[in-house]
Amino acid sequence: MARTLYLPDRSTEYVFGDPEEVLQKIIYERLGRDCEELFTEIISEPKGMDGEDYERIADGYRGMAVDAMNGLHEALMQPRLNRKRLEAIYDNLNKNL
C-alpha cells in the first residue's frame, strides 16, 4: 500500500516499495547529496542491541539458572534441608526475574 507524504511546499510524494530507498531519493532530489549521505549514514548505523548482546545476556541467565538447579540438587541431596541455602537460591532467582 502506498503512503502519501505531504511536503511543506504543498507538493505530494508517494512512497511505493522500500520506504528507505524512496526517502533517500526524495532527500537527494530536494536537499542535495550531502543530506542524502547523512541520511544513509544514520540508517546504516546499528541501533539498540545486536545479536551478540542478546546472546551474552541469554548466556548469563542460563548460567544463573544452571547454578540455581545445581544448588537445589545439592540442597536436596543432603540428609537435612539447609533453609539458609534454599533462601539464598530463592533470593538469587527472585533478584534476576
C-alpha positions as CSV (number, residue, x, y, z in Angstrom):
1,M,0.0,0.0,0.0
2,A,1.3,3.4,-0.9
3,R,2.0,6.1,1.6
4,T,1.4,9.7,0.9
5,L,3.8,12.4,2.1
6,Y,2.6,16.0,2.1
7,L,5.6,18.3,2.0
8,P,5.7,21.9,3.3
9,D,5.9,23.4,-0.2
10,R,2.5,21.9,-0.8
11,S,3.8,19.1,-3.1
12,T,3.0,15.5,-2.6
13,E,5.2,12.4,-2.8
14,Y,4.0,8.8,-2.9
15,V,6.0,6.1,-1.2
16,F,5.9,2.8,-3.1
17,G,8.2,-0.1,-2.3
18,D,11.1,0.3,0.1
19,P,10.5,3.4,2.2
20,E,14.2,3.9,2.9
21,E,15.0,4.0,-0.8
22,V,12.2,6.3,-1.6
23,L,13.1,8.7,1.2
24,Q,16.7,8.6,0.2
25,K,15.7,9.6,-3.4
26,I,13.4,12.4,-2.1
27,I,16.1,13.8,0.2
28,Y,18.7,13.7,-2.7
29,E,16.3,15.4,-5.1
30,R,15.1,18.1,-2.7
31,L,18.0,18.7,-0.3
32,G,21.1,17.5,-2.2
33,R,23.8,14.9,-2.0
34,D,25.2,15.9,1.4
35,C,21.8,15.4,3.2
36,E,21.3,12.1,1.3
37,E,24.7,10.9,2.5
38,L,23.9,11.9,6.1
39,F,20.6,10.0,5.9
40,T,22.4,6.9,4.5
41,E,24.9,7.1,7.4
42,I,22.1,7.4,10.0
43,I,20.1,4.5,8.8
44,S,23.1,2.2,8.3
45,E,24.2,2.7,12.0
46,P,23.2,-0.2,14.2
47,K,20.5,0.6,16.7
48,G,20.0,-1.0,20.1
49,M,21.4,-4.3,20.8
50,D,22.7,-6.7,18.2
51,G,22.6,-10.5,18.2
52,E,25.7,-10.8,20.3
53,D,24.3,-8.7,23.1
54,Y,21.2,-10.9,23.3
55,E,23.3,-14.0,23.2
56,R,25.6,-12.7,26.0
57,I,22.5,-11.8,28.2
58,A,20.9,-15.2,27.5
59,D,24.1,-17.0,28.4
60,G,24.2,-15.1,31.7
61,Y,20.6,-16.1,32.5
62,R,21.3,-19.7,31.5
63,G,24.3,-19.7,33.8
64,M,22.3,-18.4,36.7
65,A,19.5,-21.0,36.1
66,V,22.1,-23.8,35.9
67,D,23.7,-22.5,39.2
68,A,20.3,-22.5,40.8
69,M,19.5,-26.0,39.6
70,N,22.8,-27.3,40.9
71,G,22.3,-25.6,44.2
72,L,18.9,-27.1,44.6
73,H,20.2,-30.5,43.7
74,E,22.9,-30.2,46.3
75,A,20.5,-29.0,48.9
76,L,18.1,-31.8,48.2
77,M,20.8,-34.5,48.4
78,Q,21.7,-33.5,51.9
79,P,20.1,-35.6,54.7
80,R,18.7,-32.4,56.2
81,L,17.5,-29.3,54.2
82,N,19.5,-26.2,54.8
83,R,17.0,-23.5,55.0
84,K,19.5,-20.7,54.6
85,R,20.9,-22.3,51.4
86,L,17.4,-22.6,49.9
87,E,16.6,-19.0,50.8
88,A,19.9,-17.9,49.1
89,I,18.9,-19.8,45.9
90,Y,15.4,-18.3,46.1
91,D,16.7,-14.8,46.6
92,N,19.1,-15.2,43.6
93,L,16.3,-16.3,41.4
94,N,14.0,-13.6,42.6
95,K,16.6,-10.9,42.0
96,N,17.1,-12.0,38.4
97,L,13.5,-12.3,37.4
